[in-house]
Amino acid sequence: MKIILNQDVTNLGEEGDVVTVKNGYARNFLLPTKAAVLYTSGAVATVKARTAAIEKRKLQKRTLSSSVKEKLDAMTINLIVSAGESGKLFGSVTSAMVQTELSKQGVEIDRKKIEVATHAIKLTGTYQVRIHLYEDEFSLVKLVVESEAEVKARVAKAAAEAAKAAAEQAKAAKAAAKAAEDAAKVAAASSAEEVAPAQEATSVGEEAAPLEEKKAD
């Protein structure tokens, strides 16, 4: 069946495109959802009248696509999955999982535009996910697949190292406090030693004064 698309349809065409599809696809999905209309002279005339508006929207989509591509190309997605000791995955990585992670990082992508080579992702490791943006533009997003066991082990190790560092800091702080206390004690003792001779000298002077007066008499 020949139809004209009213909107972009993934893996089929863009708004305004004339395409031929199976009758069932057109009658059960494209026409009922108004994603397309039957190809008629009237529909063609309507599309021609909308050409300027359609081209303006296409330009906006290209601009947005370039912006999203820059963000995706610099992005890394981390997926934590169940896997055996050898790194073999118990399940599979799906486009829905990638879509969820992209959404967490502020990028909304239609799941149908995310190409995940499920058959190629059988082990933990680093992969690339191809994402169709607009027209012939694609982005390759870095995908890191880790096992739950690996992540738990890494978190436990980090916690142990943090606890050790905190203990060492506490020990160093305690040693510094003791050193300061000892220094204060030494300073106090030194000050007391300086005061004692002065007091002794004053005492001797007071005792000598009466003797001198007696001699004068």
Backbone bond lengths (Angstrom), bond angles and torsions (degrees), N, CA, C in turn:
res aa  C-N    CA-C-N  psi(-1)  N-CA   C-N-CA  omega(-1)  CA-C   N-CA-C  phi
1 M - - - 1.467 - - 1.530 109.56 -
2 K 1.317 116.48 136.52 1.452 121.74 -179.12 1.530 109.19 -93.69
3 I 1.335 115.38 129.00 1.463 119.98 -177.06 1.528 110.42 -138.04
4 I 1.345 114.78 167.95 1.467 121.25 174.04 1.523 106.95 -119.94
5 L 1.315 116.77 128.21 1.459 120.85 -177.52 1.531 111.58 -76.70
6 N 1.319 114.81 131.98 1.464 120.98 176.43 1.522 111.34 -88.55
7 Q 1.327 116.35 -12.54 1.461 121.70 -178.07 1.523 108.68 -156.05
8 D 1.308 116.27 169.16 1.466 120.52 177.83 1.524 108.94 -69.07
9 V 1.311 117.09 134.76 1.467 122.31 177.05 1.528 107.23 -126.94
10 T 1.320 115.60 119.27 1.464 120.88 -177.02 1.527 111.70 -54.28
11 N 1.312 114.73 134.31 1.474 123.18 179.00 1.534 113.79 64.75
12 L 1.336 116.60 15.66 1.466 118.90 178.59 1.527 111.40 -129.44
13 G 1.318 117.70 -52.79 1.453 119.60 -179.31 1.517 112.17 170.70
14 E 1.331 114.99 -174.04 1.453 120.99 -178.22 1.525 110.77 -112.68
15 E 1.304 114.83 169.18 1.462 121.39 178.40 1.529 109.73 -53.56
16 G 1.332 115.25 130.17 1.461 120.41 178.75 1.517 114.35 92.17
17 D 1.347 117.58 -11.69 1.468 120.21 -179.95 1.531 111.12 -73.03
18 V 1.322 114.37 145.00 1.471 120.59 174.19 1.525 106.94 -100.84
19 V 1.325 116.76 121.74 1.464 120.87 -177.26 1.519 110.14 -135.84
20 T 1.320 114.46 161.09 1.466 120.62 176.71 1.513 108.54 -114.32
21 V 1.319 116.66 127.68 1.467 121.68 -178.21 1.522 109.92 -131.40
22 K 1.310 114.99 171.35 1.469 119.51 177.01 1.530 109.10 -68.21
23 N 1.314 115.11 146.25 1.464 120.19 -177.36 1.526 112.46 -56.14
24 G 1.326 116.30 -42.60 1.460 120.08 -177.51 1.521 111.76 -63.43
25 Y 1.321 116.89 -41.23 1.464 121.88 -179.58 1.521 109.90 -62.77
26 A 1.330 115.65 -41.25 1.464 120.29 -179.14 1.525 110.63 -69.20
27 R 1.325 116.86 -48.88 1.473 120.67 -175.24 1.525 113.39 -72.35
28 N 1.324 116.68 -33.01 1.467 119.20 -175.82 1.525 114.33 -91.19
29 F 1.334 116.88 -19.67 1.464 117.85 -176.95 1.535 113.28 -132.30
30 L 1.317 117.22 -61.14 1.464 120.38 -171.48 1.532 113.79 -62.15
31 L 1.327 117.05 -47.71 1.463 119.66 -177.95 1.535 112.58 -72.81
32 P 1.347 119.29 -45.83 1.471 119.53 179.89 1.523 113.70 -61.94
33 T 1.342 117.33 -33.89 1.471 120.94 -178.79 1.524 111.91 -87.60
34 K 1.355 116.10 1.40 1.465 122.48 -179.27 1.535 112.67 62.01
35 A 1.330 115.30 23.03 1.462 119.95 175.87 1.526 109.33 -74.56
36 A 1.334 115.66 -16.70 1.469 120.58 -179.63 1.521 110.02 -154.74
37 V 1.323 115.03 164.91 1.473 121.32 175.11 1.528 107.57 -130.07
38 L 1.315 116.21 158.77 1.457 119.85 177.40 1.526 110.40 -63.04
39 Y 1.312 115.34 146.76 1.466 120.54 179.34 1.533 108.18 -76.58
40 T 1.323 115.22 110.19 1.470 121.37 177.25 1.525 107.60 -138.51
41 S 1.313 115.84 165.74 1.465 118.97 178.97 1.518 110.82 -62.05
42 G 1.333 115.95 -36.34 1.465 120.07 178.74 1.525 111.30 -66.61
43 A 1.345 116.71 -41.19 1.465 120.75 179.78 1.525 110.40 -66.32
44 V 1.326 116.22 -38.63 1.472 120.64 179.03 1.524 110.07 -63.29
45 A 1.322 116.56 -41.90 1.467 121.01 179.37 1.532 110.34 -63.83
46 T 1.322 116.13 -39.60 1.467 120.76 179.76 1.529 110.86 -63.65
47 V 1.338 115.08 -43.31 1.461 119.74 179.21 1.521 110.93 -64.26
48 K 1.320 117.64 -40.62 1.468 121.12 179.13 1.526 110.59 -61.72
49 A 1.324 115.60 -36.52 1.463 119.77 179.78 1.524 111.15 -69.43
50 R 1.330 115.31 -24.08 1.473 120.29 -178.81 1.520 112.26 -96.97
51 T 1.328 117.66 4.73 1.468 121.74 -174.30 1.524 113.02 -53.57
52 A 1.327 116.86 -47.44 1.470 120.48 -177.59 1.526 110.70 -61.34
53 A 1.337 115.99 -44.17 1.471 120.53 -179.48 1.525 110.70 -66.06
54 I 1.329 116.14 -38.98 1.461 120.81 179.91 1.518 110.46 -64.53
55 E 1.337 117.27 -44.15 1.465 121.52 179.79 1.525 111.29 -64.56
56 K 1.326 116.48 -36.05 1.470 120.51 177.89 1.527 110.34 -64.51
57 R 1.339 116.37 -42.16 1.469 120.08 178.78 1.520 110.83 -66.91
58 K 1.328 116.61 -36.59 1.468 120.11 178.68 1.527 110.37 -63.64
59 L 1.332 116.97 -40.42 1.461 121.10 178.60 1.529 110.26 -63.03
60 Q 1.325 116.50 -41.28 1.465 121.17 178.19 1.526 110.55 -63.74
61 K 1.327 116.23 -39.22 1.467 120.82 179.74 1.525 111.11 -67.56
62 R 1.328 116.82 -37.54 1.470 120.16 178.01 1.528 110.36 -64.91
63 T 1.331 116.30 -42.91 1.464 120.80 179.81 1.523 110.64 -62.92
64 L 1.332 115.83 -45.44 1.469 120.75 179.44 1.523 110.38 -64.61
65 S 1.328 116.03 -39.65 1.464 121.07 179.72 1.523 111.33 -60.38
66 S 1.332 116.82 -43.09 1.468 120.68 179.99 1.521 111.25 -63.98
67 S 1.331 115.47 -38.84 1.463 120.85 179.33 1.522 111.01 -65.57
68 V 1.329 116.10 -44.81 1.465 120.94 -179.90 1.522 110.60 -67.16
69 K 1.327 116.88 -36.85 1.460 120.99 -179.62 1.524 111.08 -60.29
70 E 1.329 117.06 -43.77 1.470 120.98 179.27 1.522 110.94 -58.95
71 K 1.318 115.92 -41.00 1.464 120.86 -179.19 1.521 111.07 -69.55
72 L 1.330 116.19 -43.53 1.460 120.60 -178.71 1.525 111.76 -67.14
73 D 1.331 116.79 -40.18 1.464 120.58 -178.10 1.530 111.73 -62.26
74 A 1.339 116.37 -26.71 1.460 120.23 -178.69 1.528 112.34 -97.04
75 M 1.315 116.08 3.50 1.458 120.95 -173.30 1.533 113.12 -95.61
76 T 1.332 115.36 149.88 1.467 121.54 173.45 1.523 108.41 -125.25
77 I 1.319 116.28 129.84 1.463 121.47 178.51 1.520 108.51 -105.13
78 N 1.324 116.52 131.41 1.460 121.10 177.52 1.523 109.68 -111.42
79 L 1.314 115.73 125.16 1.458 121.03 177.46 1.523 109.47 -117.55
80 I 1.324 116.41 130.67 1.464 121.67 178.12 1.528 107.61 -106.57
81 V 1.322 115.79 119.85 1.467 120.75 -174.97 1.528 110.92 -130.18
82 S 1.316 115.32 168.89 1.457 120.52 176.12 1.528 108.50 -81.39
83 A 1.315 115.91 132.43 1.469 119.89 -178.63 1.521 109.71 -151.95
84 G 1.317 116.04 158.08 1.455 121.15 178.47 1.520 110.98 -81.31
85 E 1.323 116.51 178.23 1.463 121.15 -179.17 1.527 111.98 -61.11
86 S 1.312 116.32 -28.88 1.463 120.28 -180.00 1.527 112.20 -79.89
87 G 1.338 115.69 -5.82 1.458 119.34 -179.68 1.516 113.31 92.83
88 K 1.328 117.30 1.96 1.457 120.51 -179.96 1.524 109.80 -75.25
89 L 1.332 115.72 130.26 1.458 120.74 -177.16 1.527 111.29 -73.13
90 F 1.330 115.13 140.22 1.463 120.38 176.02 1.529 110.65 -81.59
91 G 1.321 115.56 -27.27 1.461 120.46 178.32 1.514 109.70 -120.25
92 S 1.310 117.08 -152.49 1.467 120.19 179.08 1.526 109.77 -135.05
93 V 1.312 115.11 157.24 1.460 121.69 177.53 1.526 107.40 -89.82
94 T 1.327 116.58 127.95 1.466 120.88 -176.54 1.529 111.39 -115.79
95 S 1.317 115.00 164.94 1.462 120.60 178.39 1.530 110.26 -65.19
96 A 1.342 116.52 -30.81 1.469 120.44 179.10 1.533 110.20 -65.02
97 M 1.332 116.64 -39.17 1.466 121.06 178.69 1.526 110.19 -64.44
98 V 1.318 116.63 -42.64 1.470 121.40 179.09 1.522 109.84 -65.79
99 Q 1.323 116.63 -41.83 1.460 121.32 179.21 1.531 111.11 -59.09
100 T 1.327 116.53 -41.74 1.466 121.44 179.58 1.521 111.13 -62.70
101 E 1.339 116.47 -43.85 1.466 120.32 -179.63 1.534 111.52 -67.43
102 L 1.325 116.05 -36.65 1.466 119.87 177.21 1.525 110.01 -64.08
103 S 1.316 115.62 -41.33 1.458 121.15 179.74 1.530 111.17 -62.15
104 K 1.338 116.38 -37.37 1.473 120.63 178.57 1.524 111.19 -62.95
105 Q 1.337 115.62 -27.30 1.465 120.02 -179.07 1.530 111.62 -97.48
106 G 1.346 114.98 12.60 1.462 119.52 173.23 1.509 116.50 86.27
107 V 1.339 117.38 15.98 1.467 119.88 178.99 1.535 109.16 -120.29
108 E 1.316 115.78 118.36 1.466 120.94 -179.68 1.531 109.35 -97.71
109 I 1.319 115.64 119.10 1.469 121.46 -179.31 1.522 109.39 -128.44
110 D 1.317 116.40 136.24 1.461 120.98 175.83 1.529 108.79 -61.46
111 R 1.316 116.30 129.57 1.471 120.80 -176.57 1.525 111.88 -56.41
112 K 1.314 117.02 -32.13 1.462 120.63 -178.40 1.529 112.23 -67.61
113 K 1.341 116.14 -17.49 1.463 119.90 -179.48 1.525 112.29 -91.26
114 I 1.330 116.62 -2.84 1.464 121.30 -178.66 1.527 109.40 -97.80
115 E 1.310 116.25 117.94 1.464 121.31 -177.81 1.527 109.83 -102.26
116 V 1.315 115.90 107.01 1.463 121.23 178.88 1.530 108.93 -109.78
117 A 1.325 115.76 119.95 1.475 119.81 178.91 1.533 108.69 -80.31
118 T 1.334 115.04 76.91 1.469 120.63 -175.66 1.513 112.14 -53.82
119 H 1.323 116.91 -39.78 1.463 120.82 -177.95 1.531 111.80 -65.62
120 A 1.346 116.07 -20.81 1.472 119.88 -177.33 1.527 112.34 -95.50
121 I 1.326 116.76 -13.59 1.471 120.06 -179.26 1.526 108.73 -104.01
122 K 1.294 115.58 89.37 1.463 121.56 -178.66 1.526 112.39 -115.90
123 L 1.347 115.55 -14.47 1.464 120.83 -177.85 1.530 110.09 -127.79
124 T 1.329 115.83 160.80 1.462 119.33 173.69 1.528 107.40 -66.69
125 G 1.304 116.70 151.84 1.465 119.92 -179.13 1.512 110.97 152.72
126 T 1.319 115.80 -165.09 1.464 122.05 -178.15 1.525 110.24 -110.76
127 Y 1.318 115.88 132.27 1.462 121.74 -177.23 1.528 110.25 -135.21
128 Q 1.316 115.86 -178.73 1.457 121.42 174.57 1.523 108.86 -127.17
129 V 1.326 114.96 137.92 1.464 121.05 177.88 1.520 107.94 -112.61
130 R 1.305 116.06 128.49 1.467 120.49 -179.23 1.526 109.68 -92.00
131 I 1.325 115.61 129.34 1.460 120.83 -178.93 1.523 109.94 -122.98
132 H 1.318 115.14 124.71 1.465 120.54 179.11 1.525 108.16 -82.26
133 L 1.321 116.37 126.86 1.455 120.23 -178.02 1.530 111.61 -99.94
134 Y 1.323 116.36 -72.10 1.465 119.22 179.72 1.515 109.24 -155.21
135 E 1.329 115.24 139.35 1.459 121.92 -176.79 1.536 109.26 53.98
136 D 1.344 117.92 -121.25 1.470 119.73 -177.76 1.526 112.86 -99.57
137 E 1.321 116.78 16.28 1.463 119.75 -176.45 1.531 111.34 -94.78
138 F 1.344 114.74 132.23 1.465 121.61 179.98 1.523 109.65 -130.24
139 S 1.318 115.04 162.70 1.458 121.03 174.61 1.519 108.31 -131.34
140 L 1.336 116.04 144.27 1.461 121.22 175.78 1.523 108.23 -109.11
141 V 1.319 115.86 114.96 1.463 121.51 -177.18 1.529 109.85 -101.93
142 K 1.324 115.41 134.10 1.469 120.93 178.83 1.526 109.77 -71.88
143 L 1.324 115.96 128.21 1.466 121.90 -179.27 1.522 109.38 -121.41
144 V 1.331 116.43 120.94 1.460 122.07 177.87 1.527 108.10 -108.20
145 V 1.319 116.05 117.53 1.468 121.52 -179.31 1.529 108.67 -104.47
146 E 1.329 116.50 121.19 1.459 121.81 -178.73 1.526 110.26 -123.83
147 S 1.327 115.22 153.24 1.469 119.25 177.93 1.519 109.38 -87.25
148 E 1.311 116.36 153.40 1.465 121.40 179.05 1.529 110.37 -58.90
149 A 1.338 116.16 -39.43 1.468 120.82 -178.78 1.528 110.84 -62.42
150 E 1.343 116.92 -41.91 1.463 121.50 179.73 1.525 110.69 -63.15
151 V 1.314 115.74 -42.91 1.460 120.15 -178.51 1.530 110.48 -67.08
152 K 1.336 116.96 -43.82 1.461 120.32 179.09 1.527 111.18 -61.71
153 A 1.334 116.43 -40.89 1.463 121.05 179.44 1.525 110.26 -64.65
154 R 1.336 116.64 -40.75 1.460 120.71 -179.83 1.528 111.09 -66.97
155 V 1.334 115.91 -40.77 1.463 120.34 179.37 1.522 110.45 -65.60
156 A 1.355 116.35 -42.01 1.468 120.56 179.61 1.529 110.55 -63.88
157 K 1.327 116.58 -41.32 1.463 121.02 179.38 1.529 110.20 -63.78
158 A 1.336 116.13 -43.33 1.463 120.46 179.99 1.528 110.55 -63.77
159 A 1.338 116.58 -39.04 1.463 120.70 179.55 1.525 110.49 -65.87
160 A 1.350 116.03 -41.37 1.466 120.31 179.60 1.527 110.55 -64.74
161 E 1.329 116.78 -41.69 1.466 120.82 179.30 1.526 110.68 -65.71
162 A 1.337 116.56 -38.30 1.465 120.50 179.13 1.527 110.17 -66.44
163 A 1.344 116.17 -41.04 1.466 120.44 179.20 1.532 110.36 -64.42
164 K 1.336 115.88 -40.98 1.469 120.67 179.12 1.524 110.65 -63.59
165 A 1.335 115.79 -43.38 1.465 120.76 179.89 1.529 110.51 -63.90
166 A 1.341 116.20 -39.47 1.460 120.56 179.86 1.522 110.40 -65.90
167 A 1.359 116.04 -40.28 1.467 120.55 179.03 1.530 110.81 -64.29
168 E 1.334 115.92 -41.29 1.462 120.25 179.22 1.536 111.27 -65.79
169 Q 1.324 115.90 -38.49 1.459 120.02 177.93 1.527 110.42 -65.27
170 A 1.344 115.72 -42.18 1.462 120.24 179.21 1.532 110.58 -63.57
171 K 1.342 115.56 -40.13 1.465 120.73 178.80 1.526 110.58 -64.44
172 A 1.326 116.29 -42.86 1.462 121.52 179.75 1.527 110.38 -65.17
173 A 1.352 116.08 -39.57 1.460 120.11 179.19 1.528 110.68 -65.55
174 K 1.341 116.24 -39.26 1.464 121.14 179.16 1.526 110.53 -65.34
175 A 1.350 116.17 -41.94 1.464 120.95 179.21 1.531 110.30 -64.91
176 A 1.324 116.87 -39.18 1.462 121.39 179.33 1.527 110.23 -65.45
177 A 1.336 115.50 -40.77 1.462 119.93 179.81 1.523 110.77 -64.40
178 K 1.344 117.07 -41.45 1.471 121.52 179.46 1.523 110.68 -65.83
179 A 1.346 115.91 -40.42 1.463 120.61 178.92 1.523 109.99 -62.34
180 A 1.335 116.02 -41.12 1.462 120.29 179.23 1.529 110.44 -65.62
181 E 1.343 115.38 -38.97 1.470 120.20 178.93 1.528 110.79 -64.89
182 D 1.330 116.08 -44.01 1.468 120.64 179.00 1.530 110.72 -63.35
183 A 1.319 116.56 -40.91 1.464 121.08 179.38 1.523 110.31 -62.75
184 A 1.352 115.56 -38.97 1.461 119.88 179.14 1.523 110.89 -65.33
185 K 1.330 116.31 -39.29 1.471 121.01 179.05 1.531 110.80 -64.77
186 V 1.328 116.02 -43.07 1.466 120.89 179.30 1.517 110.37 -63.05
187 A 1.327 115.83 -42.96 1.468 120.42 179.84 1.521 110.73 -63.41
188 A 1.347 116.00 -40.35 1.471 120.32 179.83 1.525 110.81 -65.23
189 A 1.344 116.04 -42.26 1.460 120.80 -179.92 1.521 110.61 -64.85
190 S 1.324 117.47 -41.41 1.456 122.28 -179.98 1.524 110.66 -63.67
191 S 1.312 115.95 -39.75 1.460 120.80 179.27 1.521 111.15 -65.76
192 A 1.343 115.37 -38.38 1.476 120.05 179.59 1.517 110.55 -65.67
193 E 1.339 117.06 -37.86 1.466 121.29 179.98 1.522 111.56 -66.42
194 E 1.348 116.52 -33.76 1.458 120.59 179.42 1.527 111.40 -72.80
195 V 1.314 117.28 -33.88 1.465 122.34 -178.32 1.526 111.06 -72.98
196 A 1.331 118.35 -37.26 1.474 123.88 -175.27 1.525 112.25 -58.96
197 P 1.338 122.95 -50.20 1.468 122.48 179.79 1.516 112.35 -60.30
198 A 1.322 116.48 -36.29 1.460 120.30 -179.49 1.518 110.65 -65.48
199 Q 1.320 116.18 -42.24 1.460 120.73 178.77 1.533 110.27 -65.54
200 E 1.320 115.49 -38.43 1.489 120.91 -179.26 1.522 110.50 -65.20
201 A 1.328 116.70 -40.08 1.463 121.42 179.81 1.517 110.59 -65.78
202 T 1.307 116.97 -39.09 1.470 121.36 178.76 1.512 110.63 -64.12
203 S 1.301 116.21 -39.64 1.463 123.26 -178.82 1.517 111.02 -64.34
204 V 1.325 116.78 -41.85 1.468 121.98 -179.22 1.517 110.01 -65.98
205 G 1.299 117.49 -39.58 1.460 122.74 -179.47 1.513 110.93 -64.09
206 E 1.322 116.72 -40.51 1.459 121.31 -179.29 1.524 111.37 -66.39
207 E 1.341 116.60 -35.69 1.463 120.55 -179.57 1.537 111.09 -73.40
208 A 1.286 119.99 -31.38 1.475 123.51 -177.01 1.517 112.54 -75.35
209 A 1.310 118.54 -28.02 1.462 122.18 -175.72 1.515 113.79 -58.80
210 P 1.311 123.83 -47.58 1.455 123.66 -179.33 1.517 112.41 -62.01
211 L 1.312 119.86 -34.87 1.463 123.34 -179.30 1.502 110.70 -63.74
212 E 1.312 115.62 -41.81 1.460 120.01 -179.92 1.515 111.42 -65.29
213 E 1.331 115.91 -38.04 1.447 119.86 179.52 1.540 110.90 -65.18
214 K 1.323 117.41 -38.82 1.484 123.19 -178.40 1.511 109.66 -65.42
215 K 1.311 117.34 -40.09 1.442 121.80 -179.88 1.510 111.23 -64.55
216 A 1.275 117.50 -34.49 1.455 123.09 -179.28 1.515 110.48 -66.05
217 D 1.342 117.15 -34.88 1.452 121.38 178.33 1.514 110.38 -65.13
